[in-house]
């Protein structure tokens, strides 16, 4: 299991990379562009990045193949969901929470590149059931 400070450093690096991209590129592009740019940027820092992989889940004893696809998974421990919309709503936080619970991950990040001020579109989601 990764140490807490390793996860914290990964979260901070991801937030910093997202902020730089938002500053340099600006809002208004589709999610897939920000996803690719962020993935490339993080890989330049030596982060293992998986994109758009299907997730298989088991619910009530039955397996569901390709239940959903995540945007990014960093170092096999941190899920990143990317949006490019005017404003995040509560459903977006719940989506990330459901994903990280089903994947048994400790944290997820929700990054909205569509808002004017990127910091307002950054969310850290904690899986209170992880452990």
N, C-alpha and C positions, 0 to 999 in steps of 0.2 A: 504494500500500500504506500502511495507517495506521501511524503511528509507535508504537513500543512503549509510550511513556508514555501515549498516547491509549487504548490497549487496557487498560493497567493501571488508568487512571482509571475506565474503563467497568466493569471487573471489580470494583473497590472500591465504586463506586456501586451496583452490582447486589447485592453482598454486604450493604452497609449497608441498602438498601431491603428486602431479604429479612429481615434481622434485625429491622428495625422492624415489619414486618408480622407476623412470628412473635411478637414481644413484645406487640403491640397486639391481635392476633386470637387467637393461640394455636394449638396443634396440634389436629388432629381433623377438619378439613374435607377434602373431596375435592380432588384435584390441580387440577381445572379452576377452582375458586374461587381458589386461590392464584395460578394462572397469570393469570387476569384481573386480579386485584388488583395483582400485580407489574407486569404490562404497563401498566396505567393509571398506576401510580406512576412508572414509568420514563418514560412519555410526558410526564408533568408536568415532568420534568427536561429535556425536549427530545430524548430518545432516540428514534430510529426503531425501532419494534417491529413485527415481523411475527409472527403467531401461527398455528400449526397449518397451515402451508403444506406441500403435498406436495413431496417431493424425488424427482427422477428421477435414476437412477444408471446408469452403464455398467460392466458387469462382463463380462470376457472378450469384449469387443467387442459385447456385446448390451445394448440399452437396456431398462431396467426402469422403467416409469412408475409413479409413486406408490409407490416402494419403501418409504418411511416418511414420517411427518410429525413435524416437530420441534415442541417446545412453543413456544419463543421464539427469535427471531433478532434480535439487537440491532445496529443500525447496519451490517447486512450483514456483520459480522465476528465476532460472538460468539454461540455457540449456548448456550441455557440449557435444561436438562432438569429438570423439576420432579417431585418425588415427594412422597407423603404416606404414609409407611410407618414402622413402628417403628424399623427399622434398615436401613441400606444394606448391600448385599453387593457382592462383587467384580464381579458381572455388570452392575451399574448403571454402574460406571466404564467397563467394556468397551463397554457400549452407547453411551455418550457418545463414547468414543474412536472407535468405528466410524463414528458419525454425522459427527464433525468430519473424519475422514479422507476419507470419501466426498464431503463437501462442500468439501474442501480449505480448511478454516478452521484458524487457528493454535491456538485455545483453545475449550474448552467448560466450562460450569459445571454442576455437579450440585447442586441445592438440595433438601434433604429437609425439608419443613415438618412431618413427622409425629413427629420426635424431640422429646424434652423440651427439650434444649439445642440451639438452632439451629446453633451453631458446629460441633457434632459432625456435622451433616448437610450441611456445605458442602464441596464438592470442586472443585478446579480441575484440569481435564484438559488436558494439553499434547499437541498433535499433533506428534510427533517427525519426521513425514514432510513437514511443511509447509515450503514455502520455495521 
